[in-house]
Amino acid sequence: MLAALQLTPAARHRWVVASRALAAIVGGYVLAALSAAALAVFLPLSRADATLTGTMLSFLVYACAVVWVFAARTATRAWLGLLLPSAALGMALWLHRITGAA
C-alpha cells in the first residue's frame, strides 16, 4: 500500500512547484492584503494617506513574497515564511479591533 503512494522524482518535483506556485499566489495575496490593512491602521498619517501608502506598499510586499517563495530552500519553509508574518499581522489587526483602539 505504501509503495502505491510513492511518487516518481518527476511527479514529486511537479507537486513541489505546484505547492510553491499556490503559496506565491494565495499566500502572497494574503500577506499583501494583511500588510495593506495593518499599514493603513498603524501608520501615523491621515486615514487617506495611510490607506494609500499601505495599498501601494502592498504591491511591493506581494512581489517580495513571490520572490521569497521561489528562493526558499524548501516548500515548507516558503509556506512558513508567508504564514508566520501573516499570522502576526492578522493577530495585530485583531487585537487592535477588539481593544477598540482608535
C-alpha positions in Angstrom: 0.0 0.0 0.0 2.8 2.5 0.8 4.5 1.6 -2.4 1.5 2.9 -4.3 1.9 6.3 -2.5 5.5 6.8 -3.6 5.9 9.4 -6.3 8.4 9.4 -9.1 11.0 12.1 -8.8 9.4 14.0 -11.7 6.0 13.8 -10.1 7.4 14.9 -6.8 9.1 17.9 -8.5 5.8 18.9 -10.1 4.0 18.8 -6.7 6.7 20.9 -5.1 6.5 23.5 -7.9 2.6 23.5 -7.7 2.8 24.0 -3.9 5.2 26.9 -4.3 3.0 28.4 -7.0 0.0 28.1 -4.7 2.0 29.6 -1.9 3.1 32.5 -4.1 -0.4 33.2 -5.4 -2.6 32.6 -2.3 -0.1 33.2 0.5 1.4 36.2 -1.2 -2.1 37.7 -1.6 -3.0 37.1 2.0 0.3 38.6 3.2 -0.1 41.6 0.9 -3.7 42.2 2.0 -2.9 42.0 5.7 0.1 44.3 5.3 -2.0 46.8 3.5 -4.6 46.7 6.2 -2.0 46.9 9.0 -0.2 49.8 7.4 -3.5 51.6 6.8 -4.3 51.2 10.5 -0.9 51.8 12.2 0.8 54.4 10.0 0.8 57.8 11.8 -0.7 59.6 8.8 -4.1 60.8 7.9 -6.5 58.0 7.2 -6.5 58.6 3.4 -2.7 58.9 3.3 -2.2 55.8 5.4 -4.6 53.8 3.2 -2.9 54.9 0.0 0.6 54.3 1.3 -0.4 50.9 2.7 -2.0 49.9 -0.6 1.0 51.0 -2.7 3.4 49.2 -0.4 1.3 46.0 -0.5 2.4 45.6 -4.2 6.0 45.6 -3.0 5.1 43.1 -0.3 3.4 40.8 -2.8 6.4 40.9 -5.2 8.8 40.2 -2.4 6.6 37.3 -1.2 6.6 35.7 -4.7 10.4 36.0 -4.9 10.7 34.6 -1.3 8.6 31.6 -2.2 10.8 30.5 -5.1 14.0 31.4 -3.3 13.3 29.4 -0.1 15.2 26.2 0.3 12.1 24.1 0.8 8.4 24.5 0.0 7.7 24.1 3.8 10.0 27.0 4.6 8.3 29.0 1.8 4.9 28.4 3.3 6.1 29.2 6.8 7.8 32.3 5.6 4.4 33.5 4.5 2.1 32.1 7.2 4.0 33.3 10.2 4.1 37.0 9.2 0.5 36.8 8.0 -0.5 35.3 11.4 1.4 38.1 13.2 -0.2 40.8 11.1 -3.6 39.2 11.5 -3.2 39.0 15.3 -2.1 42.6 15.5 -5.2 43.7 13.5 -7.5 41.5 15.5 -6.1 42.8 18.8 -6.4 46.4 17.6 -10.0 45.7 16.7 -11.0 44.1 20.0 -9.3 46.7 22.1 -11.2 49.4 20.3 -8.0 51.5 19.8 -8.7 54.5 17.6 
